[in-house]
Structure formats: C-alpha cells, structure tokens
C-alpha cells in the first residue's frame, strides 16, 4: 500500500512539463493547467458570464476528457454508470468552483503556483488540507452519496460527446463564441497543440488515478502517500523548469493572476478540499471520471461550469493584485459579496455533510 507507484510519479512529471510547455506557448503564467480557470473561460466563451477578460474555448478541458475516454475504451475500463445523488453532486460542483475562483485556482493550479514560488498558494495549501481533513471526518461518520448503478452506453457517452461538440464549436464558430482580446482569456497556447498535450495528460491521469484530493485523503485515512507523490513530482518539475527559465519568484506579491488576501485564499481552498472529498475527487479527477463514463461526474462538471458563471456574474470571484496607473501596488481579494458566497458555501457543504452521514451503530458486546 505504501510503495511508490512509478506511473503516478511519471504522470506528475508529465503534467509538470505540460504545464511549463503550455505556459511557454502562451497560457497564463503559473496556469499551464487550471481546471477551474479553464472551465470558467469555457463558461465565458458560451456567454454564460460576461467577464470579457476570461472568455475562451479552452481545448485543454476537452482534451483531458477525451484522453481519459480513449484510454478507458482501449483498456476496457469504460463503464457507464450513474444515479449517485446527481442533484447534490451538481450543487457541490458549483460550490467547489466558487471556492476555487475565490482563491483563483483549482488544486492543480495551487501546486503549479507553489512550483512558481507563490507563497499565497503555499498558505492556501493549509486551507486545502484542512478542508480535506474535515471531509474525512464525515467519511468516518458514514458520509455517502449512495451507490451509482450501471447505465446505458448513451449515458456514459454524453460527456465525451459534449467535449467533441465544444471542440467543433471552438474550431468552426469563432465568430459565435466569445474570445477575450485582453486578460487571462487572451493568453493561450496554440489550439491543437494544447489539445494534443491535454489528451496525453487525460490518458495518464486516467491510468494513474492522479488526484490531489484523493492523495491527501488517503494519507490522512490510511497513511498511504502513493497519489501524493504525483503532486510532489509536479511541484519539483515546475520548480526546476521555472528556475531554468528564470520564472521562479518566491513571494506573496506580484504573482501572476493571484491575490494576497490570505484569509479568503485559505477559506476558498477549505471549500474546495472539503467539497471535493464529498464528491470523491478533485476537479481534474471529475473530468477523468466523466470521460470514463461516470454520468454523476459529468453532472458535477456541468455544476462547476455553472458555478463559474455565477461567480463572475455576481462578482464573487477573486480579483488579482495589480499595479495602478500611478505605479502603486493594489492588493486584490474578493468582494463583500464574494466573502458572503464563500461562507455560504461552507454552510452548504456542512449541511450536505451532516444530512448524508450516518454514524454506524456501535456493536453491543
């Protein structure tokens, strides 16, 4: 149980290299891969929100889904199933996204930011681990969203089909979808190269079961660190790459697309860690499982996209630190509405945790 899984480490190194390459090719710094940010951009491309700086049909998301789908088919691991509390999962997906966008990144981007020297992400990691820990307490109490059941082939194929449809839309209808001309949404690697890289990442993530939440959860519950080694590999790969390219900056300030509002970074990641434990995996893992034919994870992904739209339509997402026209450093953070939203998300996750937990009765004698 406690031995290193070479495939997990290899996957971590490949993901780290992929993030560095995608950044070098044009993706935002410290954001070679970010599931939350890229799903937010897709929501903007589909006009689900009107934040003009974060609108683009990111092929990386579709590539991860299709990479997992293809390898699952080849290895006969494509097993359509559904029926495990889909409405609750949709809500949790939206909640996790709201928390992630308060921090400005998913768990994958958190470790990428750590690899770039972002101290804000290092501190947010504490909130993430705390959230996962709280989630494990409810797992011990018997938290359960009920089992999924075998589903028709069509049900399991919905998410891969949607991914193909979004790719076609991104290629053939640039005049119909929204595309940022400035801001993070305008920073992008070449479409087909990004797609090809994401296909490889999706396939490796499917075979290795790469999951940041699962890694921390297993370490807490079982003392099993196998999945965590993959994320250590990501961080080390990105640190080395950033040092070589001169992009490593150990600081809380002047980090790309990040804010230094410590409390809300931490609380945002508490929501992400806690909610993802209840879902059974981080946002990356949800994409991979959706590609494998899990209809409940597909519902979760749709929930995350709606959560992204809500975050930007109502001004709940984090605002990066910046420098104004006078050359003064302006600390970002989240609005009062965003703070209320994060606290509300904690309350929602707490309610879901209690309602779906059933402490096993103590055995007599």
C-alpha positions, 0 to 999 in steps of 0.5 A: 500500500505504501510503495511508490507507484512509478506511473503516478510519479511519471504522470506528475512529471508529465503534467509538470512539463505540460504545464511549463510547455503550455505556459511557454506557448502562451497560457497564463503564467503559473496556469499551464493547467487550471481546471477551474480557470479553464472551465470558467473561460469555457463558461465565458466563451458560451456567454454564460458570464460576461467577464470579457477578460476570461472568455475562451474555448479552452481545448485543454478541458476537452482534451483531458476528457477525451484522453481519459475516454480513449484510454478507458475504451482501449483498456476496457475500463469504460463503464457507464454508470450513474444515479449517485445523488446527481442533484447534490453532486451538481450543487457541490460542483458549483460550490467547489468552483466558487471556492476555487475562483475565490482563491483563483485556482483549482488544486492543480493550479495551487501546486503549479503556483507553489512550483512558481514560488507563490507563497499565497498558494503555499498558505492556501495549501493549509486551507486545502488540507484542512478542508480535506481533513474535515471531509474525512471526518464525515467519511468516518461518520458514514458520509455517502452519496449512495451507490451509482448503478450501471447505465446505458452506453448513451449515458456514459457517452454524453460527456465525451460527446459534449467535449467533441461538440465544444471542440467543433464549436471552438474550431468552426464558430469563432465568430459565435463564441466569445474570445477575450482580446485582453486578460487571462482569456487572451493568453493561450497556447496554440489550439491543437497543440494544447489539445494534443498535450491535454489528451496525453495528460487525460490518458495518464491521469486516467491510468494513474488515478492522479488526484490531489484530493484523493492523495491527501485523503488517503494519507490522512485515512490510511497513511498511504502517500502513493497519489501524493507523490504525483503532486510532489513530482509536479511541484519539483518539475515546475520548480526546476523548469521555472528556475531554468527559465528564470520564472521562479519568484518566491513571494506573496506579491506580484504573482501572476493572476493571484491575490494576497488576501490570505484569509479568503485564499485559505477559506476558498481552498477549505471549500474546495478540499472539503467539497471535493472529498464529498464528491470523491475527487478533485476537479481534474479527477471529475473530468477523468471520471466523466470521460470514463463514463461516470454520468454523476461526474459529468453532472458535477462538471456541468455544476462547476461550469455553472458555478463559474458563471455565477461567480463572475456574474455576481462578482464573487470571484477573486480579483488579482493584485495589480499595479495602478496607473500611478505605479502603486501596488493594489492588493486584490481579494474578493468582494463583500459579496464574494466573502458572503458566497464563500461562507455560504458555501461552507454552510452548504457543504456542512449541511450536505455533510451532516444530512448524508452521514450516518454514524454506524451503530456501535456493536453491543458486546 
